[in-house]
Structures are given as structure tokens and as C-alpha cells.
Amino acid sequence: MKKLIIPKYLTRHMVLFICFLTMGVFFSNCISKGDIQTETGSEYPIQISKEYPQYFVTNTGETWIPIATNYLPSRFRDDGDNEAAYELMEDYFKKFSENGGNSMRIWISTAPLEIEDTKEGDYNPEKFKRIDKMLELAEKYNIYIKFTLHHIRSIQPTNEGVAGWSNSTALATAFQNITEYINTPKGINSYLNRARALAARYKDHKQIYCWELWNEMDALPSSAWPVFTPAVLDSVKKIFPNRLVVQTLGSLHSKTADMSYQKLFSYKNNDFVSIHRYLDLGVDWGQYEYTKLDIDELVSTAMDFAHQYVSDRPIVINEIGAVEPNHAGPYKYYRTDKDGMLIHDMIFAPFFCGAAGTGAMWHWDSYIYRNDLWYHYKRFKNAIEGVDPIKERFKQYMFETDGVRCFALGGTTKTIIWGRDSGNNWRTELEQGIAPQPKNNVIIKLEQLKNSNYKSAKIYDPWQDHWSSVEINNGQVSIPPFIRSFIILFQ
């Protein structure tokens, strides 16, 4: 166990308080063990591979690559007339599944699903029914769910002066503010009691593979997340003993965020690493240049950063999207991105930079659904068909050739590369309105690969959904003309 480093600015009284908090969490866990029952024969539906822990496997041992999105249900009514809301929910699940999607991240604390919606400790049976229905759809469409336990950023009796989506009036019946909720044994017991209420119904549901402590917890008006996180990770694991449990932080957008993520990386009881990063041209929070790069570089720099610290667990891009400066709203050019240039990059880049799966897009309503871009998930699935990252022991690397950035996963018998035209990006295509032009005369030489003993190659055009064989002549391959990107598989 690493030595606890106490920042210099903490007073002696604050240090004693934190020690008391940690002891309180430990004590509360001890007295709660008796009411946590593990079903005989229950299993993790999704596990981390023991053979190659950068990736996931199913409980039958098959490699599982999350083709993921974020989703929050909407249009629910308090009067109970929710037929239209359920129809919309099923439409999301159906379209996502039909296009290869297999993983959704959903805030179980979002208003339509929040069980603790009127008073602290009171759990609404109607909300359980909504969650039941959602899980029925997940089972029907074979989608695994990662539930986020909380996302709130304030606790006060009314929503006056705060964003309603992030405030809990119910918890205001017992707590003065969010700081009391996350910083005291009373608050943490309340948090865990709510988790137990959910566990009583869903602890071993086969479509739930992960529970997430808190969405972007470093956004709260408190510095307590580094104390809350390691202790509560263990507490929630006792409540959900057969599921993965993780924590998340906000967008990796600044040097300050880098330091927070480094701390998160050090928590070995955090089952896998989730990264959030957005295209954001703002400067109000010290946003550095990485948030303003082409999407493939925005992703690769985040993954390179994580790989410096993490090699024993999967890494996923848990949230990705494009926003107006300082997260003022969805990116205004989403409306004109009818081809889905952004979603293509945000799906493909993470996996080819060494993530365990696709990037999980935010803005499912204002972008994916509005522009009917679901097919990009299917194109990703088609691109990696028959590729097993665990069997291949994939290692990621990157090289550039003829104006194309090539993101490669090199394995024992195969190398698969996503090539991205560096002359086309969100600035040129969306902001400047320059249509993507065919890219010609691109050559990949086997000597550029980590393994050059390949006998055949084939190319996938994700924009035309077409595979074609190509010849390897004199140790090199000539890439047919393409727009934006291509995938080439050497074997």
C-alpha cells in the first residue's frame, strides 16, 4: 500500500477529520457485511482478462470489445403516461444493437430513474419499474449496462440558482449540502444504503456488468474525492461482489486534470480506467492544447498519457464528444456533420490507440439520433471482425506516411491499422466547409511495422462498408484512393 501523502495546505484538524472519515467508512462497512448476500453460482458477466488484462472477457472466456455509447432516458412523465417514453427508449436500444452496439453507460441517478426522488432514504417503487423495463430491453437487445450511481453536484431544497439536472432536493431533507453528504460517515452511509437498495433488486442481474461510483466526481465543490474514492470503491464492491466497480473524473483537459487522473490511476481497487475527454476550444479552466487537436490526436494523447501509468487494467474512453467552449453546450457543427466525421473518429481512434473498446459518445440525442449515425458502430464491428486482441497480444504504436497518421495494433500473427488523412479534420470539413478530398498515392511499407513477416493484406473502407484484397509487392502496399480514413489488416 502506498504511503498517504498529505498536502501541505491541510491543517492538523483537517487531517484528523479525514482520518476519522476513513475510519467511519471502514466501521460502517464492517457493520453492514451481514446484510450483503452473495447468490450461489453468480458470476461476473464481464471480467478483466487474466491472460491479457488490457482487455475484457465474458464469463465464458470470449474476448469482449465494448462497442459503447452513453444514454440517458427522456420524456418520462410524473402522471404515469409513459408509453411514448418507453417506445423512444426501445428505439435507442434497437438501433444501437442492430448496428453492433453492446455496451451502454447510463446514470441510474438521472431524474427518470432516480429511486431516491422525494426524501432521503425513501425509494420510489415506480422508478424500480422503469429500471426493470430498461433492463428488459438490455436483455432483449443483448446490451450490457454500466450504471453510474450518482452524478449530482449540489444538494439544496430548491433548484434556484443551480442546474436542476445536477441538484438533489430529496437529499436536502437530510443534508445541508453536497459537502456534508460526501465528507461525513452519515452521508456515506446514506450513499451506501441507496446502493444496497439497488443491490437488493439488481445485484446479480446478468445485463449489468459495472457500477460506477460517481460521474466526474472531481467537479464537486470539495477536495474530498481522493478520500471518498478508494474507501467507497471497496464498500460498493462488497455490495456488488460479482460486478466491476470503477470511479470517474471529469474531462482530461488541463494540467490540473492530469494530476487528478494520476491519483486515480494509482488506486489499484479501481477495476479499470475510465477517461473523459472532449473537443473544447475554451480556456476558462486552463484547457491545454490537447483539447483542440484533430480528434485522432485528441484521443491518442489521452491514451498515451494513461499508458504511462496503467498497464495492468483495461483503459476505456468513457465519455467523448465535442462542445462549445467551456462545455457551454453541444458543438454547433454537429448539425452539419451529416456524414458523421466526428463520431467515426471518436469510435475508432480509442481502440486503435490501445483502449479496450470504442469511445463512448455523449450527445446521443443532439448528434447521433438526430443525424441517424448509428451505422458507424456497425462499420467498426465490421472492421475488427475476426480480430482477437487477447490472442494477438496487441501492442499499439503510431507512424506517419504520405500525410496519413497510422494507428497500429501489432500482434503475434496480425497487425491492424486505422489510417487517418491528416489533411481532413473538424476545422477543414465542418468549420471551413471544405469537403473531404480523395487521398491518393499512399504507401505502407512492411518495414514500418513492428512485425514484417506478412503474406497477405486486405483493406476496409468504413465509408463505403467494403473490404478488398491488396497485393504486397516488394515489401509494401499501395493504398487505394480513400476519403478520410481506411483500415488495413496484415496477416
C-alpha positions, 0 to 999 in steps of 0.5 A: 500500500502506498504511503498517504501523502498529505498536502501541505495546505491541510491543517492538523484538524483537517487531517484528523477529520479525514482520518476519522472519515476513513475510519467511519467508512471502514466501521460502517462497512464492517457493520453492514457485511451481514446484510450483503448476500452473495447468490450461489453460482453468480458470476461476473458477466464481464471480467478483466482478462487474466491472460491479457488484462488490457482487455475484457472477457465474458464469463465464458472466456470470449474476448469482449470489445465494448462497442459503447455509447452513453444514454440517458432516458427522456420524456418520462412523465410524473402522471404515469403516461409513459408509453411514448417514453418507453417506445423512444427508449426501445428505439435507442436500444434497437438501433444501437444493437442492430448496428453492433452496439453492446455496451451502454453507460447510463446514470441510474441517478438521472431524474427518470430513474432516480429511486431516491426522488422525494426524501432521503432514504425513501425509494420510489417503487415506480422508478424500480419499474422503469429500471426493470423495463430498461433492463428488459430491453438490455436483455432483449437487445443483448446490451450490457449496462454500466450504471453510474450511481450518482452524478449530482453536484449540489444538494439544496431544497430548491433548484434556484440558482443551480442546474436542476439536472445536477441538484438533489432536493430529496437529499436536502431533507437530510443534508445541508449540502453536497459537502456534508453528504460526501465528507461525513460517515452519515452521508456515506452511509446514506450513499451506501444504503441507496446502493444496497437498495439497488443491490437488493433488486439488481445485484446479480442481474446478468445485463449489468456488468459495472457500477460506477461510483460517481460521474466526474466526481472531481467537479464537486465543490470539495477536495474530498474525492481522493478520500471518498474514492478508494474507501467507497470503491471497496464498500460498493464492491462488497455490495456488488461482489460479482460486478466491476466497480470503477470511479470517474473524473471529469474531462482530461483537459488541463494540467490540473486534470492530469494530476487528478487522473494520476491519483486515480490511476494509482488506486489499484481497487479501481477495476479499470480506467475510465477517461473523459475527454472532449473537443473544447476550444475554451480556456476558462479552466486552463484547457491545454492544447490537447483539447483542440487537436484533430480528434485522432490526436485528441484521443491518442494523447489521452491514451498515451498519457494513461499508458504511462501509468496503467498497464495492468487494467483495461483503459476505456474512453468513457465519455467523448464528444465535442462542445462549445467552449467551456462545455457551454453546450453541444458543438454547433457543427454537429448539425452539419456533420451529416456524414458523421466525421466526428463520431467515426473518429471518436469510435475508432481512434480509442481502440486503435490507440490501445483502449479496450473498446470504442469511445463512448459518445455523449450527445446521443440525442443532439448528434447521433439520433438526430443525424441517424449515425448509428451505422458507424458502430456497425462499420467498426464491428465490421472492421475488427471482425475476426480480430482477437486482441487477447490472442494477438497480444496487441501492442499499439504504436503510431507512424506517419506516411504520405500525410496519413497518421497510422494507428497500429495494433501489432500482434503475434500473427496480425497487425491492424491499422486505422489510417487517418488523412491528416489533411481532413479534420473538424476545422477543414470539413465542418468549420471551413466547409471544405469537403473531404478530398480523395487521398491518393498515392499512399504507401505502407511499407512492411518495414514500418511495422513492428512485425514484417513477416506478412503474406497477405493484406486486405483493406476496409473502407468504413465509408463505403462498408467494403473490404478488398484484397491488396497485393504486397509487392516488394515489401509494401502496399499501395493504398487505394484512393480513400476519403478520410480514413481506411483500415488495413489488416496484415496477416 
